[in-house]
Amino acid sequence: MAKNILMVLTSHSELGNTGSKTGFWVEEFASPYYTFIDAGFNVTIVSPQGGQAPIDPNSKLDDFKTPATERFDNDKATQGKVANTGVLSSVKAADFDAIFYPGGHGPLWDLTENHASIALIEAFINENKVVGAVCHASAALLNVKSASGEYLINGKAITGFTNSEEEAVQLTEVVPFLLENELIKRGADYQKTDDWHAFVVQDGLIITGQNPASSELAAQKLLAQLSA
């Protein structure tokens, strides 16, 4: 029987007070999504508000095109799924084998303190199921607690978008917090490599990728965990 993976996208589209738009980063959705479905998995897409998940317009620029993003650009069926996401609070961990959070700046605003998301990740961990996140979406792990009441990422090897990468995109003063700093404050064993290079760490059931270049590798590690 095919396994089921839940992908959680942001619903947040405003880049702070800049007047610019944000959302999810296409590569960080498309590359894992196609990795999962090409391996024969069923993928369900949800977001906090449901409906159209906003795409960061910068992630559509030619500089950031990859085979996966070009596939998405020509895939009306998957575009339709992104335009009609389910509501995050309506799904249960029991119905899925793994959960994966693509990044983009949006998750910093609407997935860090989202109670439905936090409860869902806690349920996945309690049911011994794998949790994946890439880039800014590691923020979804910040307020998740373990069964003992500690922060889930305390003492765990975790990565996510670095302070220097945030500085490179000139959004240090725009984002609500610097992800690297907050992961460290929660007691994570924060790890990173050079800016923009692929880097993924796994600690037990938690798989995290540093940046867009890490999205496919993170998805592959999640599949490997499901096959273990």
C-alpha positions, -999 to +999 in steps of 0.1 A: +000+000+000+014+034-009+025+056+019+011+090+026+032+122+031+017+154+044+033+187+031+025+219+050+028+252+031+026+287+046-004+309+041+015+341+048+022+364+019+034+398+033+071+404+038+069+423+070+061+460+064+081+462+032+051+461+009+067+432-009+053+397-011+066+364+003+052+329+007+068+295+001+099+290-020+090+271-052+122+249-052+117+239-016+082+226-024+086+213-060+118+193-055+106+173-025+071+170-039+083+153-071+108+133-052+080+119-031+055+112-060+081+098-083+089+073-055+052+063-055+040+081-024+007+099-020+011+136-011-015+158+006-009+195+007-023+217+035-018+253+048-030+272+079-058+289+060-064+264+032-069+275-004-042+292-024-008+289-008+012+321-017+044+316-038+073+339-031+076+358-063+114+359-061+115+321-062+101+323-097+130+343-110+152+328-137+182+327-113+163+302-091+149+279-117+157+242-114+144+211-133+118+207-104+106+243-106+103+241-144+083+208-140+060+226-116+056+255-140+042+231-166+022+210-142-013+223-140-026+195-118+000+203-091-006+240-094-042+232-088-033+214-056-013+244-044-043+267-052-066+245-032-047+233-002-065+216+026-068+233+060-040+224+084-062+220+114-084+194+097-058+167+093-045+140+117-011+125+121-027+090+121-035+093+084+001+099+073+035+083+075+056+115+074+053+153+074+074+178+055+076+216+057+089+235+027+105+269+035+103+304+022+100+333+045+063+329+051+066+301+078+085+325+101+052+344+105+025+318+105+039+284+113+062+292+143+034+296+168+006+278+149-011+256+175-025+231+150+010+227+134+027+223+168+002+197+179+006+179+146+043+177+148+041+165+184+016+138+173+040+126+145+069+123+169+047+105+195+036+081+168+073+075+159+069+091+125+094+112+106+093+150+104+111+170+077+117+207+072+139+228+050+153+263+052+130+288+071+105+260+078+127+247+106+109+275+125+079+252+127+099+231+152+108+260+176+078+257+199+072+219+197+076+201+230+086+165+236+065+141+258+087+152+288+077+189+283+111+201+270+115+217+236+117+190+211+149+203+194+168+207+227+200+188+223+191+177+188+212+183+156+192+208+136+198+231+107+179+259+089+185+292+071+216+308+085+221+344+098+247+350+070+222+338+043+196+361+058+221+389+056+229+380+020+193+385+010+192+417+030+162+407+052+179+406+086+159+437+097+126+426+081+121+390+094+104+386+128+135+368+141+167+352+129+161+315+127+197+304+135+196+325+168+162+311+178+171+275+172+202+279+193+181+296+221+159+265+222+189+244+229+194+229+194+228+216+183+226+240+154+248+230+124+255+246+091+278+246+061+288+274+037+260+297+025+239+283-003+255+248-002+233+217+002+234+206+039+210+183+057+211+168+092+191+140+107+187+134+144+163+105+150+130+113+134+139+149+126+154+158+093+162+194+085+178+212+055+197+245+055+185+263+024+169+258-011+198+238-023+191+213+005+155+205-004+160+175-026+185+159-002+162+164+027+134+147+008+157+118-001+167+114+036+130+114+045+123+086+020+153+066+033+139+069+068+105+056+057+122+027+040+144+018+070 
